Amino acid sequence: PRARRGPPHRGGAVSRPRRVLVTGGAGFIGSNLVRWLTREEGCAVVTLDRLTYAGSRAGLRDLEGAGHRLVQGDVRDRALLRRLLDEAQPDAILHLAAETHVDRSIRDATPFVETNLLGTHALLEEALRYWGGLAGEEREGFRLLAVSTDEVFGSLGADGRFSEASPYDPSSPYAATKAGADHLVRCFQRT
């Protein structure tokens, strides 16, 4: 059993800031999310990012010492994930880490399979282990949100719209690996 600093935020009195682990938080969308979580919501945030073509330290530099910690690392690294979860003891994980860009996936699908599928799987396994060690309100309140893309539904054409009920119809390796990640997340949640 691990010592915790108090219950998660439940809309009433806050005994401590919410703790959040954000994967892929150094990209454009991720860094804005991390900034909002830290500044607007008062969360203590740990960002895990490989800092490749899509991520940059510069996007988070202004948060240094403001309840934020940036860790350069790979979401597939289960030992690193385990250490971060045990140290940060998050109330939530926001999973944004992904290889993106359709054209890049067509040229070489391997990094997309490795990050989008295997990375999501590693995170889910470690999150499940972590969640299994929680009890009471902490266990009940813990959340993992995995961010997807509309690419998993295929192409719309000139008009129309997708919804969560749209059938999956990925048309690129990027879309297929994100669809696979969605299915992994769904089955971990269900079973």
HELIX and SHEET records of a PDB file:
HELIX    1   1 PHE A   28  ARG A   35  1                                   8    
HELIX    2   2 TRP A   36  GLU A   40  3                                   5    
HELIX    3   3 ARG A   57  LEU A   63  5                                   7    
HELIX    4   4 ARG A   78  ALA A   88  1                                  11    
HELIX    5   5 VAL A  102  ARG A  107  1                                   6    
HELIX    6   6 THR A  110  PHE A  112  1                                   3    
HELIX    7   7 VAL A  113  GLY A  119  3                                   7    
HELIX    8   8 THR A  120  GLY A  132  1                                  13    
HELIX    9   9 GLY A  136  GLY A  141  1                                   6    
HELIX   10  10 ASP A  150  PHE A  153  5                                   4    
HELIX   11  11 PRO A  173  ARG A  190  1                                  18    
SHEET    1   A 5 HIS A  68  GLN A  72  0                                        
SHEET    2   A 5 ALA A  44  ASP A  49  1                                        
SHEET    3   A 5 ARG A  19  THR A  23  1                                        
SHEET    4   A 5 ALA A  92  HIS A  95  1                                        
SHEET    5   A 5 ARG A 143  ALA A 146  1                                        
END                                                                             
